[in-house]
Amino acid sequence: MNSTELIKKAENAIKEQFEIIDDIRDYNQEKVLQAFIDNRVAPEHFYTVSGYGHDDLGREILDNVFAQVFKTEKALVRIHFASGTHTLACALFGNLKCGDKLISVAGTPYDTMQEVIGTMGDEETRRASLIGNGVLYEEVPLINDTDIDFDGIKKAVDNNTTMVLIQRSKGYSTRKSLTIETIEEICKIVKSKNPECICFVDNCYGEFVDKEEPTEVGADLMAGSLIKNAGGGIVEAGGYIAGKEKYVERSAIRLTAPGIGSEGGAMFNQHRLMFQGLFMAPSVVADAVKGVVLASKIFDEIGYDSSPKYYEKRTDIIQNITFGKPELLEQFCRTIQSLSPVNGYVTPIPENIPGYEDKVIMAGGTFIEGSTIELSADGPMREPYVAYLQGGLNYAHVKIALKRFLDKLSV
């Protein structure tokens, strides 16, 4: 069976999954549209102010739209966040002080967050980390490195626990990403042990994959990157933090300064892109999810372990493909790169990247540097040599890339 026939067969087998994705897309698109209408978004909100950024109506309305979409008291949507890690760090540092205790309840966080926390990194990095600033830290290990230990969470959380970190997406691991239902259960357990404990969700890669967001099922605070799902593939930089007003404002103070908080910061004429990116996000995310569902089905068909399975409930845009050999991981990433609209002529090679312990191979010829809502693939050069496929601004692009890789395998 050639690649075209294999893809058509796979598409026929996943029609039901695509119908579910379309239903989620339609629900989220209506939710976003209503937020725009209710907040009376108008052309004047696309303009910007300079200097200190005081009295920026567009920035205020943008925050309000995000807050309504995520059903929270407040949101902080800023171009000033350098990355998802920076966004998360502002939420953590803004809400934790010396002597407070943070518990990661989904095992060890991904590499860059370990440097923020202080369990990895050189001497200067650790000095500037949460632990370096006197924050106490614990982890609840996963069961068999895959499943959430709910009993372990019950034992770990007590009256001295200030915050729990819930990482929704798997990162560079083989554990399952957390469904909304799992996040809800974690929050219920935490609140039953300590009602004052802050449930903070790293929502990167998860926005609009389901009909509900973590803040609708018990999370007090969540954060994500705008060069992932919530930016719809057109926002040039930035991130968002959403949740209870006092926790969001503390995060804003960390981003700017005490006395400024969310009231300052010129937005550099980025309002329109940020509004439009959010409006596009439900449809862009739906196409990305369709792409990884197709990948899951195809790689299962040709004998590679792929997770999650095509029929399983989705909670993020990431697909694990276990190749078992470094050569196959490199070949896959190079195929993705060769079919990128930007830098398609470049050959990716494994390299040391700040924040990661192992060499990493990254493929992503994206319009926005580092954007993972655009089609990209990467993976650490360590056993079992897993490729993490994510994104795709449209389903057709993902299908083209998969077809080309299948053609290369058959040569």
C-alpha positions in Angstrom: 0.0 0.0 0.0 1.5 3.4 -1.0 1.5 6.5 1.2 -1.6 8.0 -0.5 -3.6 4.9 0.0 -2.4 4.5 3.6 -3.5 8.1 4.5 -6.9 7.7 2.9 -7.4 4.5 4.8 -6.4 6.2 8.0 -8.7 9.2 7.4 -11.7 6.8 6.8 -10.9 5.2 10.2 -10.8 8.5 12.1 -13.9 10.2 10.9 -15.6 9.9 14.3 -12.7 11.5 16.0 -12.7 14.4 13.5 -16.4 14.9 14.2 -15.6 15.3 17.9 -12.9 17.8 17.2 -15.2 19.8 15.0 -17.8 19.9 17.7 -15.2 21.2 20.2 -14.0 23.8 17.6 -17.5 25.1 17.1 -18.2 25.4 20.8 -14.9 27.3 21.5 -15.3 29.5 18.4 -18.7 30.6 19.6 -17.4 31.2 23.1 -14.6 33.4 21.8 -16.9 35.3 19.5 -19.3 36.0 22.3 -16.4 37.4 24.4 -15.5 39.8 21.6 -19.1 40.9 21.2 -19.8 41.3 25.0 -16.6 43.4 25.4 -17.5 45.6 22.4 -14.2 45.1 20.7 -13.7 48.0 18.2 -11.0 49.3 15.8 -9.9 51.8 18.5 -8.8 48.9 20.6 -6.2 48.0 18.0 -4.3 51.2 18.6 -1.5 51.5 21.1 0.0 54.0 23.4 3.7 54.7 24.0 6.0 55.3 27.0 4.6 54.0 30.2 1.6 52.5 28.5 -0.9 54.2 30.9 -4.6 54.3 30.0 -4.3 51.7 27.2 -7.9 50.8 26.4 -7.0 48.1 24.0 -4.8 46.3 26.6 -7.6 46.5 29.1 -10.2 45.1 26.7 -7.8 42.4 25.6 -7.4 41.3 29.2 -11.2 41.3 29.6 -11.8 39.2 26.5 -9.3 36.5 27.7 -10.8 36.6 31.2 -14.3 35.9 29.8 -13.1 33.2 27.4 -11.3 31.4 30.3 -14.1 32.3 32.7 -11.8 33.9 35.3 -11.9 37.0 37.4 -8.9 38.6 35.6 -6.4 37.9 32.8 -3.0 39.4 32.1 -2.1 39.3 28.3 1.2 40.8 27.5 3.7 40.9 24.7 6.4 41.4 27.4 6.5 37.7 28.3 9.6 36.3 26.6 8.3 32.7 26.5 6.0 30.3 28.1 8.7 29.6 30.7 8.9 33.3 31.5 5.1 33.5 31.8 5.0 30.6 34.2 8.0 32.0 36.2 6.2 35.3 36.7 3.2 33.4 38.1 5.4 31.3 40.4 7.6 34.1 41.7 4.7 36.5 42.0 2.8 34.1 44.3 5.6 32.4 46.2 7.9 34.0 48.8 10.7 32.7 51.1 9.4 29.9 53.3 6.4 29.1 51.1 6.0 25.5 49.8 5.5 24.4 46.2 4.6 20.9 45.2 4.7 19.6 41.7 1.9 17.0 41.7 2.5 15.6 38.2 6.0 14.3 38.7 9.1 16.2 37.6 8.3 19.2 35.4 10.0 19.6 32.0 13.6 20.7 31.8 13.2 24.5 31.5 10.9 24.6 34.5 13.4 22.6 36.6 15.8 25.5 36.2 13.1 28.0 37.3 12.4 25.9 40.3 16.1 25.3 41.0 16.5 21.5 40.7 18.7 22.0 37.6 21.1 24.6 36.2 24.5 26.1 37.0 25.3 28.0 40.2 24.0 31.3 39.0 20.8 29.8 37.7 20.1 28.0 40.9 20.8 31.2 42.9 18.1 33.0 41.0 15.6 30.1 41.2 12.7 29.6 43.5 14.7 27.3 45.7 17.6 29.8 45.7 15.1 32.4 47.0 14.0 30.2 49.9 10.9 28.5 48.4 10.5 25.0 49.6 9.9 22.4 46.9 8.6 18.8 46.7 7.4 16.5 44.0 4.8 13.7 43.9 6.3 11.1 41.6 4.2 9.5 39.0 3.1 5.9 39.3 5.3 3.8 37.0 6.4 7.1 35.4 3.1 7.4 33.6 0.1 7.9 35.9 -0.9 10.5 38.5 -0.6 9.3 42.1 -3.8 10.7 43.7 -3.1 9.0 47.0 0.4 10.5 46.9 -1.1 14.0 46.4 -3.4 13.5 49.4 -0.4 12.6 51.6 1.8 15.4 50.3 -0.6 18.4 50.5 -1.0 19.9 54.0 -1.7 23.3 55.6 1.9 24.4 54.9 1.5 23.9 51.1 1.2 27.3 49.4 0.8 26.1 45.8 0.6 23.0 43.7 2.0 23.0 40.1 0.0 21.0 37.6 1.7 20.5 34.3 -1.1 19.7 31.8 1.1 18.6 28.9 3.7 15.9 29.0 6.8 17.8 28.1 9.7 15.6 27.1 8.3 12.6 28.9 6.2 9.5 28.1 3.6 10.2 30.7 0.0 11.0 29.6 -0.9 14.6 29.3 -3.6 15.5 31.9 -7.2 15.6 30.8 -9.5 18.3 32.1 -11.2 15.6 34.2 -7.8 14.6 35.8 -7.0 18.3 36.6 -10.4 18.7 38.2 -9.8 15.6 40.4 -6.4 17.0 41.4 -7.9 20.3 42.3 -10.6 18.7 44.4 -8.1 16.6 46.3 -5.8 19.7 47.0 -8.7 21.9 48.1 -10.0 19.1 50.4 -6.6 19.1 52.2 -6.0 22.8 52.1 -8.6 25.2 50.8 -6.1 28.1 50.7 -3.6 26.2 48.5 -3.2 27.8 45.0 -3.9 25.3 42.2 -1.7 26.5 39.4 -1.9 24.9 35.9 0.7 25.1 33.2 -1.7 25.2 30.3 0.8 25.3 27.5 -0.4 23.3 24.4 -3.8 22.7 25.9 -5.9 25.8 25.1 -9.1 25.0 23.1 -8.3 21.3 22.7 -11.3 20.7 25.0 -14.5 22.6 25.7 -13.4 23.5 29.2 -10.2 25.1 30.5 -8.5 24.3 33.9 -9.9 27.5 35.5 -13.4 26.1 34.9 -12.8 23.0 36.9 -11.1 24.3 40.0 -7.7 25.8 39.0 -7.1 29.2 40.7 -4.5 30.2 38.2 -3.2 29.1 34.8 -0.7 30.4 32.2 0.4 29.8 28.7 2.3 31.1 25.7 0.9 33.1 22.8 3.2 31.4 20.3 1.3 28.2 21.1 -2.4 27.6 20.9 -3.9 30.8 22.2 -2.1 33.0 19.7 -3.7 31.3 16.7 -0.3 31.2 14.8 -0.1 34.9 14.2 0.9 36.5 17.5 4.5 37.4 17.4 5.4 36.9 21.1 4.0 37.0 24.6 1.9 35.0 27.0 -1.1 35.1 29.3 -1.9 34.5 32.9 -5.6 34.0 34.0 -7.4 33.2 37.2 -8.4 34.8 40.5 -7.7 38.5 40.5 -5.3 38.6 43.4 -3.1 35.9 42.0 -3.0 37.4 38.5 -2.2 40.8 39.9 0.7 39.4 42.0 2.0 37.9 38.7 1.7 41.2 37.0 3.7 42.8 39.8 6.5 40.3 39.2 6.4 41.1 35.4 6.6 44.9 36.0 7.2 46.2 39.5 5.3 46.9 42.8 3.1 49.9 42.2 2.8 49.2 38.5 1.4 45.7 38.2 -1.0 45.4 35.3 -1.4 49.1 34.8 1.7 49.7 32.8 3.6 48.5 29.8 3.4 49.7 26.2 2.2 47.0 23.9 4.2 48.0 20.8 1.3 48.1 18.4 0.5 44.4 18.9 -3.1 44.6 19.9 -4.7 43.7 16.6 -2.6 40.6 16.2 -3.3 39.4 19.7 -7.1 40.0 19.3 -7.1 38.3 15.9 -4.9 35.4 17.0 -7.3 34.6 19.8 -10.2 34.7 17.4 -8.5 32.3 15.1 -7.2 30.0 17.8 -10.1 27.5 18.1 -10.0 26.7 14.3 -6.2 26.6 14.2 -6.0 24.3 17.2 -8.7 22.0 15.7 -6.6 21.5 12.6 -3.5 20.9 14.6 -5.4 18.2 16.6 -6.7 16.6 13.5 -3.1 16.4 12.2 -1.7 14.6 15.2 -4.7 12.3 15.3 -3.9 11.3 11.7 -0.2 10.9 12.7 -1.2 8.6 15.6 -3.3 6.4 13.4 -0.7 6.2 10.6 2.3 5.4 12.9 0.2 2.7 14.6 -0.5 1.2 11.2 3.2 1.0 10.3 4.3 -0.5 13.6 5.6 2.4 15.7 4.5 3.1 19.2 2.6 6.4 19.2 0.8 8.1 22.1 -1.9 9.1 22.6 -3.8 6.6 20.5 -6.0 8.0 17.7 -9.1 7.0 19.6 -8.1 8.4 23.0 -9.4 11.7 24.4 -7.1 14.6 23.5 -5.9 17.2 25.9 -3.1 18.9 24.1 -1.6 19.2 20.5 1.4 16.9 21.1 1.9 13.5 19.6 4.6 11.1 20.9 6.2 8.9 18.3 8.7 6.4 19.6 11.3 5.5 17.0 13.7 3.6 19.2 16.7 4.7 17.1 18.4 8.0 16.9 18.7 7.8 13.1 14.9 7.5 12.7 14.3 10.4 15.0 16.7 12.6 13.1 15.2 11.5 9.7 11.7 12.3 10.9 12.7 15.8 12.1 14.6 16.5 8.9 11.6 15.6 6.9 9.4 18.0 8.9 12.0 20.7 8.4 12.3 20.1 4.7 8.6 20.6 4.3 8.5 23.8 6.3 7.4 27.0 4.6 10.4 28.8 6.2 13.9 27.5 6.2 12.9 24.4 4.4 16.4 24.0 3.0 18.0 23.8 6.5 19.1 20.5 7.9 18.5 20.2 11.7 21.1 18.5 13.8 21.1 17.6 17.5 22.5 20.4 19.6 22.8 21.6 23.2 20.0 24.0 24.0 19.8 26.2 27.1 17.5 24.7 29.6 17.8 21.1 28.4 20.0 18.4 29.8 20.4 16.3 26.6 21.1 17.4 23.1 17.9 18.2 21.3 17.0 18.0 17.6 14.4 20.6 16.6 12.5 20.9 13.3 10.4 24.0 12.9 10.6 26.2 9.9 8.0 28.6 11.4 6.9 32.1 10.6 7.2 32.9 14.3 10.5 31.7 15.7 9.8 28.8 18.1 6.1 28.7 17.5 4.7 25.2 18.3 1.2 25.8 17.0 2.9 25.8 13.7 4.0 22.3 12.4 7.2 21.3 14.2 8.8 18.3 15.7 11.6 17.9 18.2 13.0 15.5 20.7 15.9 14.9 23.1 18.6 12.6 21.9 18.1 10.0 24.6 16.4 6.6 24.7 13.8 5.7 23.6 14.3 8.4 21.0 10.8 10.0 21.0 9.7 12.6 18.5 7.3 15.2 19.8 5.1 16.2 16.9 2.9 19.3 17.4 1.1 22.0 15.6 0.1 22.7 12.1 -1.6 25.9 11.0 -3.8 23.8 8.8 -4.5 20.1 8.5 -3.4 19.8 4.8 0.2 20.8 5.8 0.4 18.0 8.4 -0.9 15.5 5.9 1.7 16.5 3.3 4.5 16.1 5.8 3.3 12.7 6.9 3.0 11.5 3.3 6.5 12.6 2.5 7.9 10.8 5.5 6.1 7.6 4.6 7.5 7.9 1.1 11.1 8.1 2.5 10.5 5.1 4.8 9.5 3.0 1.8 12.6 3.9 -0.2 
